[in-house]
Amino acid sequence: MYEAITLRLPGGSRYTPDWMSICPLGLVHLHEVKGSYRLPSHGRALTAWKEARAAFKCFRFHWCEWDGAKWVSKHKESS
């Protein structure tokens, strides 16, 4: 689901992941995807994504970037 939820972060800001999916096990996965072209907002998005990942342990977070040929998963979870 595209931009299905918005999380309120501890500092008062908000984070809306690009995609949300629910796997057959019932786990909620939140996906942030970025193209190969870096916009100025890229750094802010990464910061918000890391804050959300730290604050909401109940979700699985994924960060993927397009390298021009394929999608590359980055910033893997420690769990």
QUIBELZI-V582806 format. One record per residue. N is the residue number from 1. SS is DSSP state (~ for helix, > for strand, _ for the rest). OMEGA is omega as a letter, one per 20 degrees, with the letter a starting at -180 (* if undefined). NEAR is the number of other ideal C-beta (glycine too) atoms within 8 Angstrom. Layout:
BEGIN
n->N ss->SS omega->OMEGA near->NEAR
n->N ss->SS omega->OMEGA near->NEAR
END
This chain:
BEGIN
n->1 ss->_ omega->a near->6
n->2 ss->> omega->r near->5
n->3 ss->_ omega->a near->9
n->4 ss->_ omega->a near->6
n->5 ss->_ omega->r near->8
n->6 ss->_ omega->a near->7
n->7 ss->> omega->r near->11
n->8 ss->> omega->a near->6
n->9 ss->_ omega->a near->12
n->10 ss->_ omega->a near->5
n->11 ss->_ omega->r near->5
n->12 ss->_ omega->r near->5
n->13 ss->_ omega->a near->8
n->14 ss->> omega->r near->7
n->15 ss->> omega->r near->11
n->16 ss->_ omega->r near->8
n->17 ss->_ omega->a near->14
n->18 ss->_ omega->a near->8
n->19 ss->> omega->r near->11
n->20 ss->> omega->r near->11
n->21 ss->> omega->r near->8
n->22 ss->> omega->a near->7
n->23 ss->_ omega->a near->7
n->24 ss->_ omega->r near->3
n->25 ss->_ omega->r near->4
n->26 ss->_ omega->r near->6
n->27 ss->_ omega->r near->7
n->28 ss->> omega->a near->10
n->29 ss->> omega->r near->12
n->30 ss->> omega->a near->13
n->31 ss->> omega->r near->11
n->32 ss->> omega->a near->12
n->33 ss->> omega->a near->10
n->34 ss->> omega->r near->10
n->35 ss->_ omega->a near->6
n->36 ss->_ omega->r near->7
n->37 ss->_ omega->a near->4
n->38 ss->_ omega->r near->5
n->39 ss->_ omega->r near->5
n->40 ss->_ omega->a near->4
n->41 ss->_ omega->a near->6
n->42 ss->~ omega->a near->9
n->43 ss->~ omega->r near->7
n->44 ss->~ omega->r near->7
n->45 ss->~ omega->r near->10
n->46 ss->~ omega->r near->10
n->47 ss->~ omega->r near->8
n->48 ss->~ omega->r near->11
n->49 ss->~ omega->r near->14
n->50 ss->~ omega->r near->9
n->51 ss->~ omega->r near->13
n->52 ss->~ omega->r near->15
n->53 ss->~ omega->r near->9
n->54 ss->~ omega->a near->5
n->55 ss->~ omega->a near->9
n->56 ss->_ omega->a near->7
n->57 ss->_ omega->a near->4
n->58 ss->_ omega->r near->4
n->59 ss->_ omega->r near->9
n->60 ss->> omega->a near->8
n->61 ss->> omega->a near->12
n->62 ss->> omega->r near->9
n->63 ss->> omega->a near->11
n->64 ss->> omega->r near->12
n->65 ss->> omega->r near->11
n->66 ss->> omega->a near->11
n->67 ss->_ omega->a near->8
n->68 ss->_ omega->a near->4
n->69 ss->_ omega->a near->3
n->70 ss->_ omega->r near->5
n->71 ss->> omega->a near->8
n->72 ss->> omega->r near->8
n->73 ss->> omega->a near->7
n->74 ss->> omega->r near->7
n->75 ss->_ omega->a near->6
n->76 ss->_ omega->r near->5
n->77 ss->_ omega->r near->6
n->78 ss->_ omega->a near->3
n->79 ss->_ omega->* near->2
END
